Amino acid sequence: MSVRRLAAVQPDSFAFSKDSEAKIAFWMNKYPEERKASAVIPLLWIAQKQEGWVCEPAMREIAARCAMPYIRVYEVATFYTMFNLEPVGEHLIQVCGTTPCWLRGADGLKAVCEKRIGKKGRGNLSADGKFSWEEVECLGACSNAPMVQISNPYGDYYYEDLTPEALEAILNDLAAGKTVETGPVTRRHCSEPTEAKVKVLEDAALFDGSYAKPVTLPHSARAAAKPDGDRKSKPASGAAGSAKAAAEAPKKARDTAAKAKPAAKKPAAKKPAAKKPAAKKPAAKKKDG
């Protein structure tokens, strides 16, 4: 990442346009009077969309409207790479250089930008004024790496699954004023696999193949899909039920007979005979003398 500092040359003053004032009123009304500082990021974004970048006088104007110290606005503006701190071209290319994009070839995209626009750093603007570029941290499209975000008066768009040749072609089309399709250049949908697609759900008995809408399962399929604990036994009907009942009849008869037969009484246990006390022997007489 390059060091983020304010541009060396700054305008003398800044004022929001009429359209910007309407947007500011919308955002300021979202917060109570004592929480006006919460609108600092929306106001910085409005200033950037108006001028293409955020100048130092704009930061001071925003600090006054949000009733917060200027240094706090400066800290926010210099922290987030979404805010341009110097004039940029009509098309700003932000190249993600974080690990997933770097492993997938982001260095090749940087090389294209350096050849086409200029060395990475402050004030890199193409000769025709149409392009500028910078390296930024993760833009959240890691599954479609490498990628860039291109910001222009029409919006902020992602271009994914890039190669150096694909980025070069995009820049050529933008320079010619052509409309460039956004998203993965491989035309895959979101982050679906680039190789053969594998269907996760293939049971035609349970699903009709249209995963975008809910499918009503037949009764038998719903019963089979329930866990064992949720199943309730119901008496069978028809020929299958009669055959099943006939097969289970002997067992039921045995079980009924076993329940009806009285249990045999066990003989009572004999109590041990009481012991007679031992007979006492007569005491021996003492002899006189």
C-alpha positions in Angstrom: 0.0 0.0 0.0 1.2 3.5 -0.8 1.1 6.2 1.9 -2.1 8.2 1.8 -1.6 12.0 2.1 -3.5 15.0 0.9 -2.6 16.4 -2.6 0.1 19.0 -2.6 -2.1 21.5 -4.6 -5.5 22.3 -3.0 -8.3 24.6 -4.2 -9.0 27.8 -2.2 -12.6 26.9 -1.4 -15.3 24.3 -1.7 -19.1 24.4 -1.9 -21.7 21.6 -2.3 -23.9 21.8 -5.3 -27.7 22.0 -5.2 -28.0 18.2 -6.0 -25.5 17.4 -3.3 -27.3 19.5 -0.7 -30.5 17.4 -1.3 -28.4 14.2 -0.6 -26.8 15.8 2.5 -30.3 16.7 3.9 -31.4 13.1 3.4 -28.4 11.7 5.3 -28.3 14.3 8.1 -32.0 13.6 8.9 -31.1 10.0 9.7 -29.2 11.0 12.9 -30.2 12.9 16.0 -28.6 16.3 16.6 -26.1 14.9 19.1 -25.0 12.2 16.6 -24.4 14.3 13.5 -20.8 13.0 13.3 -22.3 9.7 12.1 -22.9 11.2 8.7 -19.2 11.9 8.0 -18.7 9.0 5.6 -21.8 9.7 3.5 -20.8 13.4 3.3 -17.3 12.5 2.2 -18.7 10.3 -0.5 -21.1 13.0 -1.7 -18.2 15.4 -2.0 -16.2 12.9 -3.9 -19.0 12.1 -6.3 -19.4 15.8 -7.0 -15.7 16.6 -7.6 -14.1 13.3 -8.3 -12.0 13.5 -5.2 -12.0 14.9 -1.6 -10.1 18.1 -1.2 -9.0 19.7 2.1 -11.5 22.5 2.0 -14.3 19.9 1.6 -13.1 18.1 4.7 -13.3 21.4 6.7 -16.8 22.0 5.4 -17.9 18.5 6.4 -16.3 18.9 9.8 -18.4 22.0 10.4 -21.6 20.4 9.3 -21.0 17.3 11.4 -19.9 19.4 14.5 -16.7 17.4 14.8 -13.0 18.3 14.9 -11.4 18.6 11.4 -8.7 16.0 12.4 -11.4 13.4 12.9 -12.6 13.9 9.3 -9.0 13.8 8.1 -8.5 10.5 9.9 -11.6 8.9 8.2 -10.7 10.2 4.7 -7.1 9.0 4.9 -8.1 5.6 6.3 -10.5 4.4 3.7 -9.1 3.8 0.2 -12.6 4.5 -1.2 -11.8 8.2 -0.8 -9.5 9.9 -3.4 -7.3 12.4 -1.9 -6.1 13.9 -5.2 -7.6 14.5 -8.6 -8.1 11.3 -10.6 -8.8 10.5 -14.2 -12.3 9.9 -15.7 -11.8 6.2 -14.9 -10.0 5.2 -11.7 -8.7 1.6 -11.6 -8.3 0.2 -8.1 -6.2 -3.0 -8.3 -6.7 -5.4 -5.4 -3.2 -6.6 -4.2 -4.3 -8.7 -1.2 -3.1 -12.3 -0.9 -5.9 -14.1 -3.0 -5.6 -11.7 -5.9 -1.8 -11.6 -5.6 -1.6 -15.4 -5.8 -3.9 -15.4 -8.9 -1.8 -12.8 -10.8 -2.5 -9.3 -9.6 1.1 -8.4 -10.3 0.3 -8.8 -14.0 -2.6 -6.3 -13.7 -0.3 -3.8 -12.0 2.1 -4.1 -14.8 -0.6 -3.3 -17.3 -1.6 -0.2 -15.3 2.0 1.0 -15.1 2.6 0.5 -18.8 -0.7 2.2 -19.8 -1.0 4.9 -17.1 2.1 5.4 -15.1 4.1 4.2 -12.1 2.3 3.4 -8.9 2.3 6.4 -6.6 0.7 9.8 -6.2 -0.5 11.8 -9.2 -0.3 8.9 -11.7 -2.6 10.2 -14.5 -2.6 9.1 -18.1 -1.5 11.5 -20.8 -5.1 11.9 -22.0 -6.5 12.4 -18.5 -8.8 9.5 -18.9 -7.2 7.0 -16.5 -5.5 6.8 -13.1 -4.9 3.8 -10.9 -3.9 2.7 -7.4 -3.4 -0.5 -5.4 -5.9 -1.1 -2.7 -6.5 -3.8 -0.1 -9.2 -6.5 -0.3 -12.3 -5.6 -2.2 -14.2 -8.7 -1.1 -14.3 -10.7 -4.4 -11.6 -13.3 -3.5 -13.4 -16.2 -5.2 -13.1 -14.3 -8.5 -9.5 -13.2 -8.1 -7.7 -11.3 -9.6 -10.0 -8.4 -9.9 -10.2 -4.6 -10.1 -12.8 -1.9 -9.3 -13.2 0.8 -11.9 -14.9 4.0 -10.8 -16.2 6.6 -13.2 -19.1 9.0 -13.5 -21.4 6.1 -14.3 -20.7 4.1 -11.1 -18.3 1.8 -9.3 -18.0 -1.6 -10.9 -16.1 -4.9 -10.4 -14.2 -6.7 -13.2 -13.2 -10.2 -12.1 -11.3 -13.3 -13.3 -8.9 -11.0 -15.1 -5.8 -11.6 -17.0 -3.4 -8.9 -18.2 -4.8 -9.3 -21.7 -8.4 -9.0 -20.5 -7.6 -5.8 -18.5 -5.8 -4.3 -21.5 -8.9 -4.9 -23.6 -11.2 -3.3 -21.0 -9.0 -0.2 -20.9 -9.0 0.0 -24.7 -12.9 -0.2 -24.8 -13.2 2.5 -22.1 -10.8 4.8 -23.9 -12.9 4.4 -27.0 -16.1 5.2 -25.1 -17.5 1.8 -25.4 -19.7 0.1 -22.8 -17.9 -2.7 -21.0 -19.8 -5.5 -19.4 -19.1 -5.8 -15.7 -18.5 -8.9 -13.5 -16.3 -12.0 -14.3 -14.8 -11.8 -17.8 -15.2 -15.6 -18.0 -18.9 -15.0 -18.0 -19.4 -17.5 -15.2 -22.2 -16.7 -12.7 -20.9 -15.3 -9.4 -18.4 -17.8 -8.1 -19.6 -21.0 -9.7 -16.9 -23.5 -10.6 -14.9 -22.9 -13.8 -14.7 -26.6 -14.6 -17.5 -29.1 -15.1 -20.6 -28.3 -13.1 -21.9 -30.9 -10.6 -25.5 -31.1 -9.7 -26.0 -31.4 -6.0 -29.6 -32.5 -6.1 -30.4 -35.1 -8.7 -33.2 -37.2 -7.2 -36.1 -36.7 -9.6 -38.5 -38.3 -7.2 -38.0 -35.5 -4.7 -37.1 -32.5 -6.9 -38.2 -31.3 -10.3 -34.8 -29.8 -11.1 -35.9 -26.2 -10.6 -34.1 -25.1 -7.5 -35.2 -21.5 -7.8 -38.7 -22.3 -6.5 -40.0 -24.5 -3.7 -41.0 -28.0 -4.6 -44.0 -29.8 -2.9 -43.0 -33.3 -2.1 -45.5 -36.2 -2.5 -46.8 -37.8 0.7 -44.6 -40.9 0.5 -41.5 -38.7 -0.1 -42.3 -36.5 2.9 -42.8 -39.6 5.1 -39.5 -41.0 4.0 -37.7 -37.7 4.6 -38.9 -37.5 8.2 -36.5 -38.7 11.0 -37.4 -41.9 12.7 -38.5 -40.1 15.8 -41.1 -38.2 13.8 -42.7 -41.2 12.1 -46.1 -42.4 13.4 -47.2 -46.0 12.7 -50.5 -46.2 10.9 -52.5 -49.3 10.0 -51.9 -50.5 6.5 -54.9 -50.6 4.1 -55.8 -52.6 1.0 -54.4 -55.9 -0.2 -51.0 -55.2 1.2 -52.5 -54.5 4.6 -54.5 -57.8 4.6 -51.4 -59.8 3.7 -49.4 -58.1 6.4 -52.2 -58.7 9.0 -52.4 -62.4 8.0 -48.6 -62.9 8.4 -48.7 -61.3 11.8 -51.8 -63.2 13.1 -50.0 -66.2 14.6 -47.6 -64.0 16.5 -50.4 -61.9 17.9 -52.2 -65.1 19.0 -49.2 -66.3 20.8 -48.7 -63.0 22.5 -52.4 -62.9 23.6 -52.3 -66.5 25.0 -49.1 -65.7 26.8 -50.7 -62.7 28.5 -53.9 -64.6 29.4 -52.1 -67.7 31.0 -51.8 -67.2 34.8 -48.4 -67.2 36.0 -47.4 -70.4 38.0 -47.0 -69.9 41.7 -43.6 -70.5 43.1 -43.5 -72.8 46.3 -43.0 -70.8 49.4 -39.5 -70.9 50.7 -39.1 -73.0 54.0 -38.1 -71.1 57.0 -35.1 -72.5 58.9 -36.0 -74.4 62.1 -35.5 -72.4 65.3 -32.5 -73.7 67.3 -33.2 -75.1 70.8 -31.2 -73.5 73.6 -28.4 -75.8 74.8 -29.0 -77.6 78.1 -27.1 -76.2 81.1 -24.8 -78.6 82.9 -25.2 -78.7 86.7 -22.5 -76.8 88.5 -19.9 -79.1 90.2 -20.0 -79.1 94.1 -17.0 -78.0 96.0 -15.5 -80.6 98.4 -15.2 -79.6 102.1 -11.8 -79.5 103.7 
